[in-house]
Every structure is written in structure tokens, then in C-alpha cells.
């Protein structure tokens, strides 16, 4: 986990087209979450033939770019994975964003880059 209370100190931004500057003093630094955390629990019985993992990551409130004083809410994502070893090859099936949580990866003014929706991936790892 990381906790960060990053705030602007003596900063102002001149708006396009003139006018009084936006004073950012005391506001949270853009796109910097108050906290970020990751946790996983894995069950892997003796013999190492398979494993099951359940985990997640959490992102605290943060301010998007070009939105002085605006703060987005926190969110959490749940992930799961299963690994099976067959003939010296580890097969790994991963489920990302299991609950299909909608969240913004990055926001800058009116532009929003959405976060990854629920997805499945399969990979193989060969032990040499």
C-alpha cells in the first residue's frame, strides 16, 4: 500500500484566452491517488501441480487533469487466476476485473480513457 497526500503549493495556471489564473494552492496534485494498494491470496497445495489466486487492487480518490478542485471517487478491482502444470508447462488462466467495474484509467478535461473491462487471458510458461 502507498499513501500520498500530494498537494500543490504556490501554483497557478493561466487559462487560455486570458482571465484570472486558476490558483491550485492546497489542491491535490492531478492524477495522484490518495492511496493505492494491491493484495493477493494464493492456494498452492504441495506438489505444485496447480494453484488458485484471488486478489485485487484499490485506488483512492484522485483529481483528474484539467479539473481544478474536482475529485473522483475511489474504486477497487477483483482478479482471479488458476495455474495448472501439465508436462512441464505452466498454463495460467487469468480473469481481470472479475466484477466488470467501470472506472476511468485517466481523465483530462472532457477526455476519458476507460479502464480495462472484464477480460480473460491464457498464457503458457515453459520451464527449461
GUVOKE-933514 format. One record per residue (C-alpha): residue in three letters; x, z, y; chain. Coordinates in steps of 0.1 Angstrom, whole numbers, plus 5000, padded with zeros to 4 digits. Each point is the difference from the previous one (the first is absolute). Example, Ala and Ser with C-alpha at 12.3 -4.5 7.8 and 13.67 -1.06 7.14 Angstrom:
 rest   xx   zz   yy kette
  ALA 5123 5078 4955     A
  SER 5014 4993 5034     A
END
This chain:
 rest   xx   zz   yy kette
  UNK 5000 5000 5000     A
  UNK 5011 4994 5035     A
  UNK 4984 5016 5031     A
  UNK 5007 4985 5034     A
  UNK 4986 5008 5034     A
  UNK 5016 4971 5020     A
  UNK 4987 4997 5035     A
  UNK 5010 4980 5031     A
  UNK 5018 5018 5028     A
  UNK 5001 4984 5035     A
  UNK 4989 4966 4989     A
  UNK 4976 4976 5018     A
  UNK 4991 4964 4993     A
  UNK 4991 4974 5027     A
  UNK 4969 4981 4990     A
  UNK 5000 4962 5000     A
  UNK 4985 4986 5032     A
  UNK 5010 5031 5021     A
  UNK 4982 5032 5007     A
  UNK 5010 5036 4995     A
  UNK 5023 5007 4969     A
  UNK 4987 5017 4969     A
  UNK 5017 5034 4998     A
  UNK 5008 5009 4964     A
  UNK 5015 5034 5006     A
  UNK 4989 5024 4972     A
  UNK 4983 4973 4979     A
  UNK 5011 4994 4963     A
  UNK 5026 4973 4995     A
  UNK 4982 4968 4990     A
  UNK 4997 4993 4962     A
  UNK 5016 5033 4991     A
  UNK 4979 5021 4976     A
  UNK 4998 5038 5005     A
  UNK 5009 5003 4963     A
  UNK 5007 4978 4970     A
  UNK 5000 5013 4964     A
  UNK 5004 4986 4965     A
  UNK 4993 5019 4967     A
  UNK 5000 4989 4963     A
  UNK 4992 5016 4967     A
  UNK 5012 4984 4968     A
  UNK 4993 5008 4964     A
  UNK 5026 4986 4976     A
  UNK 5000 5015 4965     A
  UNK 5031 5004 4979     A
  UNK 5012 4967 4986     A
  UNK 4996 4981 5033     A
  UNK 4977 4973 4985     A
  UNK 4975 5003 5028     A
  UNK 4993 5018 5033     A
  UNK 4970 5004 5023     A
  UNK 5005 5007 5037     A
  UNK 4974 5009 5027     A
  UNK 5011 5003 5036     A
  UNK 4992 4994 5036     A
  UNK 5013 4998 5035     A
  UNK 4985 5014 5032     A
  UNK 5004 4990 5036     A
  UNK 4990 5023 5028     A
  UNK 4984 4990 5033     A
  UNK 5019 4975 5022     A
  UNK 4997 4980 5032     A
  UNK 5000 4962 4997     A
  UNK 5021 4977 5022     A
  UNK 4985 4991 5034     A
  UNK 4973 5027 4999     A
  UNK 5011 5029 5022     A
  UNK 4983 5032 4991     A
  UNK 4982 4986 4969     A
  UNK 5006 5016 4967     A
  UNK 4990 4987 4965     A
  UNK 4990 5024 4973     A
  UNK 5020 5009 4969     A
  UNK 4996 4984 4966     A
  UNK 5011 5004 4964     A
  UNK 5005 4975 4972     A
  UNK 4999 5006 4962     A
  UNK 5022 4980 4976     A
  UNK 5002 5000 4962     A
  UNK 5024 4985 4975     A
  UNK 5005 4998 4962     A
  UNK 5033 4991 4984     A
  UNK 5004 4990 4963     A
  UNK 5032 4992 4983     A
  UNK 4998 4972 4974     A
  UNK 5031 4985 4983     A
  UNK 5024 5013 5027     A
  UNK 4978 4987 5028     A
  UNK 4982 5023 5025     A
  UNK 4966 4985 5009     A
  UNK 4987 5016 5032     A
  UNK 4964 4996 5011     A
  UNK 4994 5013 5036     A
  UNK 4968 5005 5019     A
  UNK 5005 5002 5037     A
  UNK 4974 5015 5024     A
  UNK 4978 5010 4971     A
  UNK 4971 5010 5022     A
  UNK 5002 4969 5021     A
  UNK 5005 5019 5032     A
  UNK 4998 4978 5031     A
  UNK 5027 5009 5025     A
  UNK 5021 4983 5027     A
  UNK 5036 4994 4991     A
  UNK 5008 4992 5037     A
  UNK 4979 4998 5031     A
  UNK 5011 4984 5033     A
  UNK 4973 4997 5026     A
  UNK 4973 4978 4985     A
  UNK 5022 4988 4971     A
  UNK 4996 5019 4967     A
  UNK 5021 4995 4969     A
  UNK 4979 5014 4972     A
  UNK 5016 5022 4973     A
  UNK 5002 4989 4964     A
  UNK 4967 5000 4982     A
  UNK 4996 5010 4963     A
  UNK 5024 4980 4979     A
  UNK 5015 4998 4965     A
  UNK 5035 4990 4990     A
  UNK 5017 4996 4967     A
  UNK 5038 5001 4997     A
  UNK 5025 5000 4972     A
  UNK 5034 5018 5000     A
  UNK 5026 4990 4974     A
  UNK 5025 5026 4989     A
  UNK 5034 4984 4995     A
END
